[in-house]
């Protein structure tokens, strides 16, 4: 196991017992720590294909990995090929 440097965590950010920050807001915080931990563990063990498929199922990107609105920047939505007529 490699030791990773700890990221800077401001004093006003909630952390778990290992000093890792919680996301804050209505959907995050200590009350959702177990669910958040399970999701993060799953993400860390997914293959690239499994991760892509989860993004496709969520409507974040298409099967080629291109971000879908509203996640794509306007620049990403327009093709760099001037002959491409969307």
C-alpha positions in Angstrom: 0.0 0.0 0.0 1.4 3.4 -1.0 1.2 6.4 1.2 -0.5 9.2 -0.5 -0.1 12.8 0.6 -3.2 14.1 2.3 -4.9 16.9 0.3 -5.4 20.2 2.1 -8.8 20.3 3.9 -10.0 23.7 5.1 -10.9 23.8 8.8 -14.6 24.3 8.1 -15.0 21.1 6.1 -16.5 18.1 7.8 -14.2 15.0 7.7 -14.5 11.4 8.6 -12.4 9.5 11.2 -9.5 9.2 8.7 -9.6 13.0 7.9 -11.1 12.6 4.5 -13.6 15.4 3.6 -17.3 14.8 3.4 -19.1 16.5 0.6 -21.5 19.0 2.2 -25.0 19.9 1.2 -28.5 18.5 1.4 -27.5 15.1 -0.1 -24.1 14.7 1.7 -22.7 14.6 5.2 -22.1 12.3 8.0 -25.6 10.9 7.9 -24.9 9.5 4.4 -21.3 8.4 5.0 -21.9 4.7 4.7 -23.7 5.0 1.4 -21.1 7.4 0.1 -18.3 5.0 1.2 -20.0 2.1 -0.7 -20.4 4.2 -3.9 -16.7 5.2 -3.7 -15.5 1.6 -3.1 -17.6 0.5 -6.2 -16.2 3.3 -8.3 -12.6 2.4 -7.4 -13.2 -1.3 -8.5 -15.0 -0.6 -11.7 -13.4 -1.3 -15.1 -13.3 1.5 -17.6 -16.1 -0.2 -19.5 -18.3 -0.5 -16.4 -17.7 3.1 -15.5 -18.6 4.2 -19.1 -21.8 2.2 -19.0 -22.8 3.7 -15.7 -22.4 7.2 -17.3 -24.5 6.1 -20.3 -27.3 4.7 -18.1 -27.3 8.0 -16.1 -27.6 10.0 -19.3 -24.3 11.8 -18.8 -22.6 10.6 -22.0 -23.2 8.5 -25.0 -21.6 5.1 -25.7 -18.6 6.7 -27.4 -18.0 8.8 -24.2 -19.2 12.1 -25.6 -20.8 14.2 -22.9 -24.5 15.0 -23.4 -26.3 18.2 -22.6 -26.4 19.7 -20.0 -23.0 18.2 -19.1 -21.2 19.1 -22.3 -19.6 22.6 -22.8 -20.9 24.4 -25.8 -17.5 24.0 -27.4 -17.7 20.2 -26.9 -21.2 20.1 -28.5 -19.9 21.7 -31.7 -17.6 19.6 -33.8 -14.1 20.7 -34.6 -14.7 19.4 -38.2 -16.3 22.3 -40.1 -17.9 19.8 -42.6 -19.8 18.0 -39.8 -23.4 19.2 -40.1 -24.7 17.8 -36.7 
